[in-house]
Amino acid sequence: MNSLGIAIVGKFLGAGLGGLASGLTRAECVALGAGMNARGVIEVIIAMVGLRLGVLGVEAYTVLILVAIVTSLMAPPILRRAMAGATVTEEEAQRARKTMALTQPTPETARPEREAG
């Protein structure tokens, strides 16, 4: 699982250094790294193309798929923990309220209750 460690550390280091250079806090850099690790769908697409073109063997394909799965599954808990103490700006709170309002059913879109019968 050497490839897994390299993939995780590489994404965290790249995102962390970029985040620090941009003035992000340490927690924000961790969240950024976790978000970069969650990009497994790109790895899956690259692995599939590589396998079909014959550039990757079955073993390399398997490793890339496992890296994509593991890094995607580990991202949500890391993001949750890294952003637990983050302060929410008024702009972010307003955007969240708008998003919630869009996802709530209205009387026109609510499904009618089925009558017993």
N, CA, C and O of each residue as an XYZ file, in Angstrom:
468
protein
N       0.811     -1.194      0.000
C       0.000      0.000      0.000
C       0.858      1.263      0.000
O       0.438      2.311      0.491
N       2.034      1.155     -0.543
C       2.926      2.299     -0.650
C       2.306      3.397     -1.512
O       2.471      4.583     -1.226
N       1.595      3.000     -2.564
C       0.950      3.964     -3.452
C      -0.114      4.768     -2.720
O      -0.289      5.958     -2.983
N      -0.824      4.119     -1.803
C      -1.859      4.799     -1.034
C      -1.254      5.910     -0.184
O      -1.765      7.029     -0.160
N      -0.172      5.599      0.508
C       0.500      6.603      1.338
C       1.023      7.768      0.522
O       0.899      8.925      0.924
N       1.606      7.460     -0.619
C       2.134      8.517     -1.488
C       0.993      9.406     -1.990
O       1.128     10.629     -2.026
N      -0.121      8.797     -2.373
C      -1.261      9.567     -2.884
C      -1.818     10.490     -1.800
O      -2.097     11.660     -2.059
N      -1.976      9.964     -0.600
C      -2.545     10.756      0.494
C      -1.604     11.885      0.888
O      -2.011     13.044      0.966
N      -0.359     11.547      1.133
C       0.611     12.561      1.571
C       0.810     13.618      0.481
O       0.886     14.809      0.782
N       0.893     13.194     -0.766
C       1.098     14.141     -1.857
C      -0.032     15.153     -1.971
O       0.212     16.343     -2.169
N      -1.262     14.685     -1.846
C      -2.396     15.602     -1.950
C      -2.462     16.534     -0.744
O      -2.732     17.726     -0.895
N      -2.217     16.000      0.448
C      -2.242     16.848      1.639
C      -1.117     17.879      1.607
O      -1.327     19.041      1.953
N       0.077     17.456      1.193
C       1.190     18.404      1.128
C       0.950     19.495      0.086
O       1.147     20.679      0.359
N       0.531     19.093     -1.092
C       0.281     20.075     -2.139
C      -0.803     21.066     -1.754
O      -0.638     22.275     -1.915
N      -1.911     20.547     -1.245
C      -3.013     21.423     -0.842
C      -2.625     22.257      0.375
O      -2.961     23.438      0.459
N      -1.921     21.640      1.311
C      -1.524     22.356      2.522
C      -0.558     23.489      2.243
O      -0.716     24.591      2.769
N       0.434     23.226      1.422
C       1.396     24.280      1.093
C       0.732     25.415      0.309
O       0.993     26.592      0.558
N      -0.116     25.049     -0.628
C      -0.851     26.070     -1.378
C      -1.776     26.876     -0.479
O      -1.893     28.093     -0.620
N      -2.429     26.185      0.446
C      -3.319     26.863      1.381
C      -2.576     27.799      2.309
O      -3.019     28.922      2.551
N      -1.438     27.342      2.836
C      -0.637     28.199      3.711
C      -0.132     29.430      2.964
O      -0.125     30.538      3.501
N       0.288     29.220      1.725
C       0.766     30.344      0.915
C      -0.359     31.336      0.627
O      -0.106     32.521      0.409
N      -1.602     30.850      0.626
C      -2.753     31.717      0.365
C      -3.321     32.346      1.626
O      -4.263     33.135      1.564
N      -2.745     31.995      2.774
C      -3.199     32.592      4.022
C      -4.291     31.817      4.741
O      -4.933     32.358      5.642
N      -4.517     30.568      4.368
C      -5.513     29.762      5.063
C      -4.976     29.310      6.414
O      -3.765     29.244      6.622
N      -5.892     28.999      7.329
C      -5.489     28.472      8.628
C      -5.086     27.010      8.475
O      -5.311     26.403      7.428
N      -4.493     26.453      9.519
C      -4.082     25.047      9.479
C      -5.292     24.137      9.274
O      -5.228     23.189      8.490
N      -6.395     24.418      9.972
C      -7.607     23.602      9.827
C      -8.157     23.689      8.403
O      -8.609     22.690      7.844
N      -8.115     24.874      7.829
C      -8.586     25.033      6.452
C      -7.690     24.280      5.477
O      -8.173     23.737      4.483
N      -6.388     24.243      5.751
C      -5.458     23.491      4.901
C      -5.731     21.992      4.991
O      -5.673     21.288      3.983
N      -6.029     21.501      6.198
C      -6.375     20.086      6.364
C      -7.658     19.778      5.590
O      -7.749     18.756      4.909
N      -8.643     20.667      5.700
C      -9.899     20.476      4.969
C      -9.658     20.486      3.463
O     -10.254     19.694      2.732
N      -8.800     21.366      3.004
C      -8.470     21.431      1.588
C      -7.802     20.135      1.123
O      -8.125     19.610      0.057
N      -6.867     19.624      1.932
C      -6.220     18.357      1.603
C      -7.202     17.199      1.572
O      -7.121     16.334      0.701
N      -8.132     17.182      2.526
C      -9.152     16.125      2.551
C     -10.048     16.233      1.320
O     -10.437     15.222      0.734
N     -10.368     17.450      0.938
C     -11.179     17.638     -0.263
C     -10.462     17.167     -1.513
O     -11.082     16.609     -2.418
N      -9.170     17.390     -1.565
C      -8.389     16.912     -2.710
C      -8.338     15.385     -2.727
O      -8.332     14.777     -3.797
N      -8.300     14.768     -1.558
C      -8.271     13.312     -1.483
C      -9.584     12.697     -1.930
O      -9.615     11.531     -2.326
N     -10.653     13.449     -1.875
C     -11.970     12.913     -2.232
C     -12.213     12.910     -3.735
O     -13.315     12.574     -4.169
N     -11.258     13.259     -4.513
C     -11.433     13.340     -5.960
C     -11.187     11.994     -6.633
O     -10.548     11.935     -7.684
N     -11.682     10.922     -6.043
C     -11.432      9.573     -6.536
C     -12.004      9.279     -7.903
O     -11.490      8.411     -8.609
N     -13.049      9.975     -8.291
C     -13.663      9.700     -9.589
C     -12.684      9.973    -10.733
O     -12.717      9.292    -11.758
N     -11.828     10.954    -10.558
C     -10.826     11.249    -11.587
C      -9.840     10.085    -11.698
O      -9.465      9.681    -12.798
N      -9.428      9.556    -10.550
C      -8.503      8.416    -10.562
C      -9.134      7.204    -11.235
O      -8.466      6.476    -11.969
N     -10.422      6.992    -10.982
C     -11.117      5.855    -11.589
C     -11.162      6.011    -13.114
O     -10.916      5.055    -13.849
N     -11.473      7.209    -13.574
C     -11.534      7.452    -15.025
C     -10.164      7.241    -15.661
O     -10.051      6.590    -16.700
N      -9.124      7.792    -15.037
C      -7.771      7.632    -15.571
C      -7.366      6.162    -15.578
O      -6.756      5.685    -16.534
N      -7.706      5.450    -14.509
C      -7.366      4.030    -14.436
C      -8.086      3.235    -15.524
O      -7.488      2.362    -16.154
N      -9.363      3.533    -15.746
C     -10.119      2.815    -16.777
C      -9.545      3.069    -18.168
O      -9.399      2.146    -18.968
N      -9.226      4.318    -18.443
C      -8.644      4.657    -19.746
C      -7.287      3.970    -19.906
O      -6.992      3.403    -20.958
N      -6.471      4.025    -18.861
C      -5.155      3.393    -18.911
C      -5.239      1.894    -19.127
O      -4.437      1.325    -19.867
N      -6.208      1.250    -18.483
C      -6.388     -0.193    -18.657
C      -6.839     -0.507    -20.081
O      -6.337     -1.444    -20.701
N      -7.777      0.269    -20.593
C      -8.283      0.020    -21.949
C      -7.229      0.271    -23.019
O      -7.199     -0.414    -24.041
N      -6.361      1.258    -22.780
C      -5.305      1.542    -23.747
C      -4.130      0.574    -23.621
O      -3.240      0.556    -24.471
N      -4.132     -0.210    -22.579
C      -3.040     -1.142    -22.364
C      -1.832     -0.525    -21.694
O      -0.780     -1.160    -21.610
N      -1.962      0.710    -21.211
C      -0.862      1.394    -20.533
C      -0.710      0.864    -19.109
O       0.399      0.809    -18.577
N      -1.834      0.473    -18.491
C      -1.823     -0.078    -17.137
C      -2.138     -1.561    -17.177
O      -2.952     -2.022    -17.977
N      -1.479     -2.292    -16.304
C      -1.819     -3.689    -16.128
C      -2.933     -3.813    -15.100
O      -3.354     -2.822    -14.502
N      -3.403     -5.029    -14.900
C      -4.488     -5.274    -13.952
C      -4.057     -4.906    -12.537
O      -4.859     -4.369    -11.773
N      -2.815     -5.183    -12.175
C      -2.341     -4.864    -10.818
C      -2.329     -3.355    -10.576
O      -2.800     -2.897     -9.534
N      -1.805     -2.584    -11.511
C      -1.766     -1.125    -11.362
C      -3.182     -0.554    -11.341
O      -3.471      0.377    -10.589
N      -4.056     -1.112    -12.166
C      -5.453     -0.678    -12.194
C      -6.105     -0.907    -10.826
O      -6.800     -0.034    -10.307
N      -5.875     -2.074    -10.260
C      -6.442     -2.413     -8.957
C      -5.941     -1.459     -7.881
O      -6.719     -0.999     -7.046
N      -4.657     -1.165     -7.899
C      -4.082     -0.246     -6.917
C      -4.719      1.136     -7.040
O      -5.081      1.741     -6.031
N      -4.859      1.639     -8.266
C      -5.470      2.956     -8.465
C      -6.920      2.985     -8.003
O      -7.360      3.978     -7.422
N      -7.659      1.931     -8.246
C      -9.051      1.875     -7.804
C      -9.119      1.835     -6.278
O      -9.951      2.516     -5.679
N      -8.258      1.049     -5.651
C      -8.245      0.994     -4.177
C      -7.861      2.342     -3.575
O      -8.446      2.758     -2.575
N      -6.903      3.019     -4.158
C      -6.517      4.353     -3.679
C      -7.702      5.303     -3.797
O      -7.967      6.077     -2.878
N      -8.410      5.253     -4.910
C      -9.571      6.124     -5.109
C     -10.653      5.848     -4.066
O     -11.250      6.779     -3.525
N     -10.901      4.584     -3.788
C     -11.938      4.224     -2.814
C     -11.546      4.662     -1.414
O     -12.333      5.308     -0.721
N     -10.337      4.318     -0.992
C      -9.899      4.635      0.377
C      -9.840      6.140      0.602
O     -10.322      6.631      1.623
N      -9.257      6.876     -0.335
C      -9.143      8.321     -0.141
C     -10.504      8.996     -0.178
O     -10.712      9.988      0.521
N     -11.429      8.488     -0.968
C     -12.772      9.069     -1.007
C     -13.542      8.790      0.281
O     -14.301      9.641      0.745
N     -13.353      7.617      0.855
C     -14.052      7.274      2.099
C     -13.471      7.978      3.316
O     -14.190      8.229      4.284
N     -12.200      8.296      3.285
C     -11.591      8.936      4.453
C     -11.814     10.449      4.479
O     -11.635     11.078      5.522
N     -12.195     11.029      3.369
C     -12.337     12.485      3.296
C     -13.455     13.056      4.172
O     -13.206     14.027      4.887
N     -14.674     12.504      4.153
C     -15.739     13.130      4.948
C     -15.446     13.252      6.446
O     -15.683     14.321      7.010
N     -14.941     12.205      7.122
C     -14.664     12.390      8.554
C     -13.559     13.413      8.816
O     -13.613     14.148      9.802
N     -12.567     13.460      7.941
C     -11.486     14.442      8.120
C     -12.026     15.855      7.906
O     -11.701     16.767      8.667
N     -12.841     16.036      6.884
C     -13.444     17.343      6.625
C     -14.314     17.783      7.803
O     -14.246     18.931      8.242
N     -15.126     16.860      8.305
C     -16.004     17.172      9.429
C     -15.203     17.634     10.638
O     -15.552     18.621     11.285
N     -14.140     16.924     10.932
C     -13.320     17.268     12.097
C     -12.549     18.573     11.882
O     -12.457     19.398     12.791
N     -12.003     18.755     10.693
C     -11.207     19.956     10.417
C     -12.061     21.214     10.455
O     -11.589     22.270     10.877
N     -13.299     21.114     10.024
C     -14.155     22.296      9.945
C     -15.115     22.428     11.117
O     -15.996     23.288     11.095
N     -14.963     21.594     12.142
C     -15.878     21.619     13.283
C     -15.881     22.972     13.982
O     -16.940     23.424     14.418
N     -14.748     23.623     14.101
C     -14.669     24.896     14.799
C     -14.716     26.108     13.896
O     -14.482     27.228     14.349
N     -15.015     25.902     12.623
C     -15.018     27.020     11.680
C     -16.195     27.944     11.949
O     -17.305     27.497     12.236
N     -15.936     29.220     11.853
C     -17.010     30.190     12.020
C     -17.717     30.389     10.683
O     -17.090     30.417      9.624
N     -19.001     30.521     10.761
C     -19.813     30.690      9.570
C     -20.096     32.178      9.395
O     -20.626     32.831     10.294
N     -19.737     32.701      8.232
C     -20.001     34.110      7.957
C     -21.486     34.290      7.641
O     -22.189     33.325      7.340
N     -21.940     35.505      7.713
C     -23.350     35.791      7.414
C     -23.680     35.418      5.972
O     -24.766     34.913      5.687
N     -22.734     35.669      5.062
C     -22.947     35.317      3.655
C     -23.135     33.804      3.491
O     -24.008     33.365      2.742
N     -22.313     33.006      4.193
C     -22.446     31.553      4.116
C     -23.758     31.089      4.731
O     -24.404     30.188      4.197
N     -24.160     31.693      5.850
C     -25.424     31.331      6.496
C     -26.601     31.652      5.585
O     -27.554     30.877      5.504
N     -26.540     32.790      4.897
C     -27.607     33.177      3.984
C     -27.688     32.203      2.804
O     -28.781     31.823      2.383
N     -26.537     31.804      2.278
C     -26.511     30.838      1.179
C     -27.081     29.495      1.634
O     -27.806     28.843      0.881
N     -26.761     29.081      2.853
C     -27.289     27.821      3.379
C     -28.807     27.892      3.533
O     -29.508     26.928      3.228
N     -29.315     29.029      4.003
C     -30.767     29.183      4.142
C     -31.455     29.105      2.777
O     -32.510     28.484      2.647
N     -30.859     29.735      1.762
C     -31.434     29.687      0.421
C     -31.433     28.258     -0.120
O     -32.404     27.815     -0.734
N     -30.336     27.547      0.115
C     -30.241     26.169     -0.348
C     -31.281     25.296      0.332
O     -31.930     24.473     -0.313
N     -31.434     25.477      1.629
C     -32.437     24.697      2.364
C     -33.843     25.011      1.871
O     -34.680     24.115      1.763
N     -34.106     26.279      1.571
C     -35.424     26.663      1.076
C     -35.707     26.003     -0.274
O     -36.849     25.651     -0.568
N     -34.678     25.839     -1.082
C     -34.862     25.204     -2.394
C     -35.123     23.708     -2.280
O     -35.756     23.120     -3.156
N     -34.644     23.097     -1.218
C     -34.799     21.650     -1.080
C     -36.043     21.252     -0.308
O     -36.383     20.070     -0.264
N     -36.732     22.210      0.303
C     -37.944     21.910      1.065
C     -39.123     21.779      0.107
O     -39.268     22.583     -0.813
N     -39.962     20.773      0.316
C     -41.122     20.626     -0.563
C     -42.127     21.754     -0.326
O     -42.327     22.207      0.801
N     -42.738     22.183     -1.395
C     -43.794     23.185     -1.319
C     -45.129     22.460     -1.453
O     -45.152     21.296     -1.852
N     -46.224     23.109     -1.135
C     -47.530     22.426     -1.283
C     -47.760     21.915     -2.703
O     -48.414     20.891     -2.898
N     -47.221     22.629     -3.697
C     -47.422     22.195     -5.082
C     -46.602     20.954     -5.418
O     -47.017     20.144     -6.247
N     -45.425     20.796     -4.773
C     -44.558     19.668     -5.111
C     -44.680     18.512     -4.132
O     -44.146     17.433     -4.385
N     -45.374     18.720     -3.018
C     -45.516     17.654     -2.024
C     -46.420     16.565     -2.598
O     -47.402     16.854     -3.281
N     -46.079     15.330     -2.314
C     -46.889     14.225     -2.791
C     -48.114     14.081     -1.902
O     -48.000     14.164     -0.680
N     -49.264     13.869     -2.484
C     -50.467     13.681     -1.660
C     -50.399     12.359     -0.904
O     -49.847     11.371     -1.389
N     -50.963     12.367      0.275
C     -51.010     11.145      1.090
C     -51.919     10.131      0.395
O     -52.954     10.493     -0.166
N     -51.532      8.893      0.437
C     -52.369      7.851     -0.127
C     -53.480      7.515      0.858
O     -53.260      7.411      2.065
N     -54.661      7.352      0.315
C     -55.787      7.008      1.172
C     -55.792      5.505      1.374
O     -55.524      4.734      0.453
N     -56.107      5.101      2.614
C     -56.203      3.683      2.906
C     -57.433      3.133      2.195
O     -58.491      3.763      2.191
N     -57.292      2.003      1.619
C     -58.487      1.556      0.955
C     -58.315      0.343      0.245
O     -59.260     -0.152     -0.370
